[in-house]
Amino acid sequence: MGKIPKKTGKKPPEKDGRSFLARIAMREGLGKSVLMPILAIFTAFVIGSLLIIFSNAAAMAAWGSFFRNPWGAVVASFQAIREAYGALFTGAFGDPRQIAEAIRTWRATGETRPLLDAFRPLSESLVVSTPYIFAGLGVALGFRGGLFNIGGEGQLFAAGLASVYVGYALKGVPFPLHMLLAILAGMAAAAIWGAIPGVLKARFGAHEVINTIMMNYIAFRLTDYLLTGPMIAGSGALPITPDILPSAYIPSLFPAPMRVHWGFFLAIAVAGLVYWFLWKTPLGMEIRMVGANPRAARYAGVRIVRITVLTMVFSATLAGLGGVSQILGVEHRLVRAFSSGYGFDAIALALLGNSHPLGVVLASLLFGFLRAGAARMQSAAGTPVELIRVIQGLVIVLVAAPEIIRSLYGIGRWGKKKAVVKTASGKAGVDHG
């Protein structure tokens, strides 16, 4: 016979009846930083699936005869979703079968051209992600300092103008000195562009949102003037600058047709630098203090005016690097629409990444893959490219409104734990916070 266990007088642990997601959400760091973005992205893609069905003629025709053939309607819907998201995947990462075949060819013959063609979609995704990372880091740093930098697009244009001018006007300077001078010129122009609203905010209390928006329009109109006058290429009618000299290029990692360049790794390094600066240096701590509680920071001896100006300067410089990388690494000249909304999308990236450098990098990669794969989705599956914008917007709405996610998935408030309390009758009750 087995031994009879002794009674210890302790009650067995109460079984936690909460869902798996709710238990994860109890930890505030996982809930806000990890779980919320993942659920927001998943929900956005589910809603996007419904939009794919509504925009697919075959699927809608099948649903028109639902009562005669309900299974056919379901199959047609899943087929439309699979084709659209499959084309999105191959447009962002490449076709796995083509990649495998290119690798086999390369091993057998040493031919690299099929390999470059197979990995070109992934290269384009990284090219699109690079300015996203820079611009997102700029907006995120501003958020950490309590500033809402809406001027990322204008700062991109200001940096692009300065870097392209140094790139084509400064002659006889060897690589890499010429490239470094062009990068520094772009950073300086963006810093000046950000310092203006920073000083207006710190000295006169002018709201940075209004000022940065106005600076955007100034940058746009200044670009129009320069591209049709002093910086126009030759006597042509197109509003475009001369090509920069090869000595100012940010080198590519691989031969054509792959366009990914060293600017991507520079963006990753800058993300690590921003993390170190914000969390490991006294100045970064002061920026976060001002962003969290300006009054307490003032009582702690922080010079609010100085920190406000520096925060906007640093934020604008990071955003400007997005324009510099696009000019020196990809375009090699400047046209009117060289930045297709990178500065404005950066606001969404900072929100999705919780204003953390790692989160911004991951969000930028997501947006880069979506944007790069959108063209393939439209050409191969016939799904409108605007669907990607809808999905991006849904992600931001769901991140900005966490109550929607908590209601959909039955998640309580972040970091709230059950607590046993005594009721008026002396019985134990559960307080969910």
N, C-alpha and C positions, 0 to 999 in steps of 0.2 A: 504494500500500500504506500501511496505517496504521502509526503508530509503535508499536514494541514497548515496553510499559511496563517501566520499570526495576524491578529487584528491590530492595525496600527492606529486606528482612530481617525485616519485622514480620509477625506472624501476623494473619490476619483476625480481627476480633472474634468471640468465641464467641457463637453464637446462644442466646438465652435461651429455654429450653424450658418456662418456667413459664407458667401461664395468665394471662390478662389480669387477673383478680381478684387473683391472687397477686402480680402485679407492683405493682398498686395498694396492696395490703396491706403491701408492703415499706416504704412510707412511713408511719411511725407515725401522723402526724396524720390522713392520709386514712383509714387503716385503722380506727382507733378512733373517730374523730369523725364520719366520713361513711359509710364503707363498711359498718361494722357495723350502724348503725341502719337503713340502707336495706335490707340483706339480711334483717334481723330482721323488718321490716315486710312485705317481700315474702313471706317464708316464712310469716308469720302469716296473710296473706291466702290463701296456697295451702292451708294447713291449714283455714282457715275455709271454703274452697270445698268441701272434703270434708264438713264439717259441714252445709253448705247442702244438699248432695246427700242426706245421711242424714236431714235433717229435712223434705225435700220428698216428699210422697206420690207425685206423678206420677213423679219420678225413681226412687224406690225400686220402684214398680210396674214401670217399664221394665227395671230391673235384674233383677227377678224373672223376666222372660222373655228374659234375655240370650242364651241359647243359640239361641232361635228368631229373635231380631232384635237382634244385638249393636250394630249402628249406631243403632238406635232408642234404646238405653240411653245411648249416648254423647251423642246429640243432646239427649235429655231432661235429662241432667246439665248440659250446657253452657247449655241454656235456663234451668234453675233458677238457675245461677250468674249468668247475664247479667241475669235479672230482679231478683235480690236486690241485686247490686252496682250495677245501674242505678238501682234505687229508692234505694239508699244515696247515690248521687251526686246525684240530683235533690233528695233531701231535704236534702243539705248545701249544694249550690250553686245549685239551681234547675233547672228544665227549660229546656235551650237553645232549644227551639222556642218555648216560652212567652215567654222573654226576648226573642227576636228579634221575635216578633209584637207584644209590648208596646212595643218600641223603635219599630217602624214606626207603631203607633197614636199614640204620643207625638209623633213627627215630623209626622204628618198632622193631628192634632187638638189636640195640646197636652195631652191627657188624661194625668194622672200616676198615677191610681189603678191601672191595669193594670201600670204599671212598678213601683210599690211592691209589688204582689202578686207579681210575677215574681221580684223580688229579695229577697223576705221570707226564703226558706230560707237564703241567704247571710248575711242580717242575723242570723238566729237562731244560725248557726254562730259568728259573731263575738261574739255575746252570751255564749254558753257558753264561748268561749275566753278571755274577759277575766278571770274569776276564776281560771281555770287558769293564766294567765300569772303573775299576782301570787303565787299559792300556790306554783307551781313555782319561781319566782325565790327565794322564801323558803327552801324546802328546799335548793335548789342552793347558796345562800350558806352555809347551815349545813354542807353537805357540804364546801365549800371550806375552812371553818374546823375541820373534823374533828368536827363535831357532827351527830348523826342526829336531826333534829327531826321527831318523829312527831306533834307537837301542832298541826299546821296546822289541823285541823278545829276544835279548841277555840279557837284564836286567831281563826279566822273568826267563831265565835259571839260571842266576847268583843268583837271589833271591831264586829260587827253590832249588838249590844245597845247599845253606847255611841253609835254613830252614829244609830241610830233614835231613841234617847231625846233626843239633842240636836235631831234633825230635827223631832220633834213637840212637845217641851216648850219649846223656845226660840222665843218668838214676837216679832214686831215687828222681826226682823233681816232686812235686804234681801239679795237675791241679788247677788253671789256670796259675800258674807261668811258667810251662814248655811251654805251648802254647804261652804265651807272649814272652818268650825268643826266641822261634823259629820264631815268627813274627818279632821281632826286629833284629834277625840275618839276615833274608831275606832282610829286609829294609836296613840294613847296607851294605850288599853285593851289592844291586842294586845301592845304593848311591855312593859307590866307583866306580862301573862300569860306572856310569854317570859322575862322577867327572873327569875321565881321559879325555874324549873328551871335557868336559867343560873347563878344564885348557888349553888344547891345543888350543882351540878356543880363549880363553880370552888372553892368554899370547903370543901365536905365530901366531894367525890369521888362524890356520888350520880350514878348513871348517868342521862343525859338521856333515854334511851328510856323507862325506867320512869316518870320524873317527867312527861314530856310526855304519856304515855298517861293517867296519873292526872289531869293537868290537863284533858285532854279530857273525862273523866267529870264533873269538877267543873263545867266550862262547860255541859255538857248538862243537868245537874240544876239548875244556877242558872237556865238559860233556862226550864226547866219551871216553876220556882217563880215567876219574874218574869212569865211569860206567863199564869199562872193567878192572879196576885195583883196586885202593884203596877203592872205595865205592861199589864194586860189592857185591851182596847178597850171602854170603857163597862161595861155590865152583861151583856154577851153571854157565852154559854157557850163560845165558840170561843177556844182559846188563841192569841190574835193581838194585836199591838200596834195602837195607833191609826196612821193614815196620817201620814207625815211631811208637812210643809208644802211646797208647790211651790217655795218659796225655797231649800229644801235639795236639790232634785233635781239630779242630774248630767244636763245637757241631752241630749236625743236629737239624733241627726244628721239624721233624716228624720221626716216625719209617720207616724202609725199607718197600717198595721199593723207597720211596721218598728220594732224596738226597740233597734237598735244605738245606743250613746251614746258620749259623749266619753271615757268611762272606758277604752274600747279603746285609744285613742291615748295616754291617760295610761299604760296598761300598757306600750305600746311604748316610751314615753319613759323609764319607770322601768327597763326592761330595759337601755336604753343607759346610764342612770345607774349601774346596778349594774356593768356592764362597766367603765365609767370608774373607779368606786370601787375595784373589786378589782384592776385591772391598772395604774392610773395614779396611785394615791395611796399614801402611806406606810402609812396604817392598813390599807388593803386588802392591801398586801404582807405586813404582819404577820399578818393573818388567814390568808392562804394559807400563810405560813411555819408557823404553829401547826398548821394542818391537815395539812401535809406531814410535818413532823417537830417535835413539841413540844420534845423535848430539845435539838435544835439551836437552835430559836428561843429557848429559855431561855438558852442559852450566848451567843446573839447579843444579849441584853439585852431581849428582848421580855417584857413583863409578862403572863404566861400567864393569871392570874386576870382581869385587866381585859379581855383580848382574848376570853376565853371568854364572859364576861357580855355584852360588846358584840355578839359574833357571834350569840348567841341572841336578843338584843333586836332586832337588825336583821332576823334571819330571821323572827321572829314578826311584826314590823311589816309586812314585805312580805306575809306570808301574810294578815294582818288586812286589808290593802287589798283582797284578794279579796272578803271579806265586805262591806266598805264599798261597793265598786263594785256589788255585787249589790243591796244595800239601796237606795242612793241613785239608782242608775241604772235598775233593773229593777222590783224588788218594791215599793218605797216603803212597806214595812212589814215586820215580822218575824214569821214563823211558825216552828213547831218544826222543820220540815224544810226551811228555806230553803236550806241547803247540802246538796246530795245527794252528799256524798263528795268535794268539791273538795280538801279538805285531805289526804285519804288518797291520792287520785289524784296529788297533787303529788309524792309520793315517786317514783312511776313516771315522771313527767315529768322530774324532775331526773336520774334514771338514764338515760332515753332521750336526753336532751339533753346528757349528759356533763358536767353541772353548769356548763354555759356558757350565758350569757344568750341568745345567738342560738339555740343548740340547744333551750333551754327554750321559747322563743317558737314555734319550728317544731313541737316536740312538742305544745305546747298547742293550736296550730291543728289539728294532726292529730286529737287527742282531741276537740276541739270539733266538728270536721266529722263525726267518727264518731258522736258522741253526738247531734248535731242530726239526722243522717240516719237514725238507728236507727228512729225512729217511722215514718217514711215506708217504710222497708224492711219493717217488720212489716205495715203497713196495705196496701201495694200488692203486695208479693210473698209475704206470709204467712210470712216468715222471723222466728223469734223474736228479740226485741230483745236477749235475753241473749247472742246471738252476738257483739255488739259488745264486751261485757265479756270474752268468751273471746278475741277477737282482741287486745284490749288486754293481757290477761294473758299471752298467748303472746309478744307483742312484748317485754314486760319479762323474761320467762323467757329468751328468746333473747339479749337484751342482757346479762343478768346471767350467762349461761353461754356465753361466746364460743367455747368449744371445740366446741359443737354446730354453730355456723355455720362454723367452720373445717373441721370434718369434712365437712359437707354440700357445701361448695363448693370443697374442696381448697385451702384457703388456709393458708399457714404462719403462724408467729407474727409479730406485728406488729414491723416494724423489723428483722427478722433478715435479713442479707445473706449471700450465698454468699462463702466465703473459701477461697482456695487454700492448702492446708497440705502439708507434706512428711510422707510416711509413713515408717515405719522402713526400708523398702526403698529410699527415696530418690525414689519416684514421687510425682507430684502427685496430690492428691485434693481433693475438694470437701467443705467443711464447711458445712452448712446452718444451723448455730447451734442 
